Amino acid sequence: MEHVTAQGVEVPAIGLGTWRMTGETCRRAVGEALELGYRHVDTAQMYGNERAVGAAIAAADVDREEVFLTTKLALSNRTAEGVVRSTRASLNRLRTEYVDLLLIHQPHPTVADAETLDAMGKLVDEGLVRHVGVSNFSVDRLQRAREASPAPILTNQVQYHPFWDQTELLDYCRIHDLVLTAYSPLAHGGAIDDDTLDAIGARYGKSGAQVALRWLIQQDGVVAIPKSTSREHLRANLAVFDFALTDREMDAIARPSLVRTAESFLRGRLPF
Ligand SMILES: NC(=O)c1ccc[n+]([C@@H]2O[C@H](COP(=O)([O-])OP(=O)(O)OC[C@H]3O[C@@H](n4cnc5c(N)ncnc54)[C@H](OP(=O)(O)O)[C@@H]3O)[C@@H](O)[C@H]2O)c1
């Protein structure tokens, strides 16, 4: 496993996303991922799966200290009191004394980021949270959050894949030594049957999905958190460190498209 280092913190370049997996499916997928070598797991209060994630980590033959564990504050838990109460409840469900990263899941329409970040900073001081960050923040809001936060902001977790551009944010993250965490790195599944990705993958004996992940992690400062419940896909998504894309291939893969992104998002939600 390779790591991305920012602010002296090492983050495993590939993590396991766990949105829309719950219960036994989630426990099994996280357990298999840890067995296969994943050391980074992304959950959220909103996903309703912290108990399953915690059970899988507790049962795994891997020390808790080796796993980079992220959770995110739900929209309803952003007041100072809500941050502290809900994070303690998350730790309880996750069966751990600390999380490596606590994120603001999305901008709040009324609670000031400063209030939320201040409470998150207190949790860092208490040792319940190692690092703090945000998710779905614009560059401007990220800048203001960095100014307001008593603890350094390690990452902005945002949608990033071949059909969604993040050039401006990525430049900002590199200048200020932040990690860009790419969510929905497979475009919610839309990167799986793409001719360009498949053709490039064929040159290296890799799938289109693997090329999409390689494209992300080959960019300085980017980590990716693909979700999978299939052992075969979990294994494939980790096998992206043994080949490198050329500059020309990197350029050919980036094809920002609102239509492609929206299509993939909707297809990923169909029940069939
Ligand atoms: N902060 C936020 O607001 C936010 C929003 C969205 C997502 N996220 C995080 O990002 C994670 C990933 O995003 P996502 O779940 O939206 O989508 P994704 O990782 O882009 O795509 C997941 C889909 O791709 C399939 N897949 C995975 N690996 C594959 C492979 N090697 N070959 C073929 N298909 C493969 C999965 O099916 P199988 O399960 O069958 O493999 C699943 O249908 C989430 O789980 C969550 O942790 C965060």
The ligand as an SDF file (V2000), in Angstrom:
LIG
                    3D

 48 52  0  0  0  0  0  0  0  0999 V2000
  -18.4980   12.5980    1.4200 N   0  0  0  0  0  0  0  0  0  0  0  0
  -19.5350   12.3480    0.6430 C   0  0  0  0  0  0  0  0  0  0  0  0
  -20.4840   13.1410    0.5340 O   0  0  0  0  0  0  0  0  0  0  0  0
  -19.5590   11.0680   -0.1390 C   0  0  0  0  0  0  0  0  0  0  0  0
  -20.4840   10.9110   -1.1970 C   0  0  0  0  0  0  0  0  0  0  0  0
  -20.4290    9.7220   -1.9400 C   0  0  0  0  0  0  0  0  0  0  0  0
  -19.5180    8.7320   -1.5930 C   0  0  0  0  0  0  0  0  0  0  0  0
  -18.6540    8.9000   -0.5350 N   0  0  0  0  0  0  0  0  0  0  0  0
  -17.6830    7.8450   -0.1450 C   0  0  0  0  0  0  0  0  0  0  0  0
  -17.0240    7.3630   -1.3120 O   0  0  0  0  0  0  0  0  0  0  0  0
  -17.2150    5.9470   -1.3980 C   0  0  0  0  0  0  0  0  0  0  0  0
  -17.2060    5.4620   -2.8450 C   0  0  0  0  0  0  0  0  0  0  0  0
  -18.1700    6.1330   -3.6240 O   0  0  0  0  0  0  0  0  0  0  0  0
  -19.4860    5.4090   -4.1970 P   0  0  0  0  0  0  0  0  0  0  0  0
  -19.8990    4.3390   -3.2380 O   0  0  0  0  0  0  0  0  0  0  0  0
  -20.4480    6.4990   -4.5200 O   0  0  0  0  0  0  0  0  0  0  0  0
  -19.0950    4.8200   -5.6060 O   0  0  0  0  0  0  0  0  0  0  0  0
  -17.8010    4.2150   -6.3780 P   0  0  0  0  0  0  0  0  0  0  0  0
  -16.7850    3.7270   -5.4190 O   0  0  0  0  0  0  0  0  0  0  0  0
  -17.4170    5.2230   -7.3870 O   0  0  0  0  0  0  0  0  0  0  0  0
  -18.4760    2.9980   -7.1650 O   0  0  0  0  0  0  0  0  0  0  0  0
  -19.0020    1.9030   -6.4820 C   0  0  0  0  0  0  0  0  0  0  0  0
  -19.6170    0.9570   -7.5070 C   0  0  0  0  0  0  0  0  0  0  0  0
  -18.5830    0.4050   -8.3200 O   0  0  0  0  0  0  0  0  0  0  0  0
  -18.6180   -1.0360   -8.2410 C   0  0  0  0  0  0  0  0  0  0  0  0
  -17.2180   -1.4930   -8.2540 N   0  0  0  0  0  0  0  0  0  0  0  0
  -16.2820   -1.3100   -7.3080 C   0  0  0  0  0  0  0  0  0  0  0  0
  -15.0920   -1.8090   -7.6930 N   0  0  0  0  0  0  0  0  0  0  0  0
  -15.2690   -2.3370   -8.9270 C   0  0  0  0  0  0  0  0  0  0  0  0
  -14.4210   -3.0110   -9.8530 C   0  0  0  0  0  0  0  0  0  0  0  0
  -13.1330   -3.2180   -9.5900 N   0  0  0  0  0  0  0  0  0  0  0  0
  -14.9470   -3.4280  -11.0260 N   0  0  0  0  0  0  0  0  0  0  0  0
  -16.2480   -3.2240  -11.3130 C   0  0  0  0  0  0  0  0  0  0  0  0
  -17.1110   -2.5970  -10.4720 N   0  0  0  0  0  0  0  0  0  0  0  0
  -16.6260   -2.1470   -9.2910 C   0  0  0  0  0  0  0  0  0  0  0  0
  -19.3300   -1.3500   -6.9540 C   0  0  0  0  0  0  0  0  0  0  0  0
  -20.0260   -2.5800   -7.0500 O   0  0  0  0  0  0  0  0  0  0  0  0
  -19.6180   -3.8610   -6.1350 P   0  0  0  0  0  0  0  0  0  0  0  0
  -19.9620   -3.5160   -4.7100 O   0  0  0  0  0  0  0  0  0  0  0  0
  -20.4560   -4.9410   -6.7130 O   0  0  0  0  0  0  0  0  0  0  0  0
  -18.1520   -4.0790   -6.3370 O   0  0  0  0  0  0  0  0  0  0  0  0
  -20.3220   -0.1920   -6.8550 C   0  0  0  0  0  0  0  0  0  0  0  0
  -21.4810   -0.4660   -7.6160 O   0  0  0  0  0  0  0  0  0  0  0  0
  -18.5540    5.7390   -0.6740 C   0  0  0  0  0  0  0  0  0  0  0  0
  -18.7790    4.3850   -0.3560 O   0  0  0  0  0  0  0  0  0  0  0  0
  -18.3610    6.6470    0.5100 C   0  0  0  0  0  0  0  0  0  0  0  0
  -17.5210    6.0460    1.4750 O   0  0  0  0  0  0  0  0  0  0  0  0
  -18.6580   10.0650    0.1730 C   0  0  0  0  0  0  0  0  0  0  0  0
  1  2  1  0
  2  3  2  0
  2  4  1  0
  4  5  1  0
  4 48  2  0
  5  6  2  0
  6  7  1  0
  7  8  2  0
  8  9  1  0
  8 48  1  0
  9 10  1  0
  9 46  1  0
 10 11  1  0
 11 12  1  0
 11 44  1  0
 12 13  1  0
 13 14  1  0
 14 15  2  0
 14 16  1  0
 14 17  1  0
 17 18  1  0
 18 19  2  0
 18 20  1  0
 18 21  1  0
 21 22  1  0
 22 23  1  0
 23 24  1  0
 23 42  1  0
 24 25  1  0
 25 26  1  0
 25 36  1  0
 26 27  1  0
 26 35  1  0
 27 28  2  0
 28 29  1  0
 29 30  1  0
 29 35  2  0
 30 31  1  0
 30 32  2  0
 32 33  1  0
 33 34  2  0
 34 35  1  0
 36 37  1  0
 36 42  1  0
 37 38  1  0
 38 39  2  0
 38 40  1  0
 38 41  1  0
 42 43  1  0
 44 45  1  0
 44 46  1  0
 46 47  1  0
M  CHG  2   8   1  16  -1
M  END
$$$$
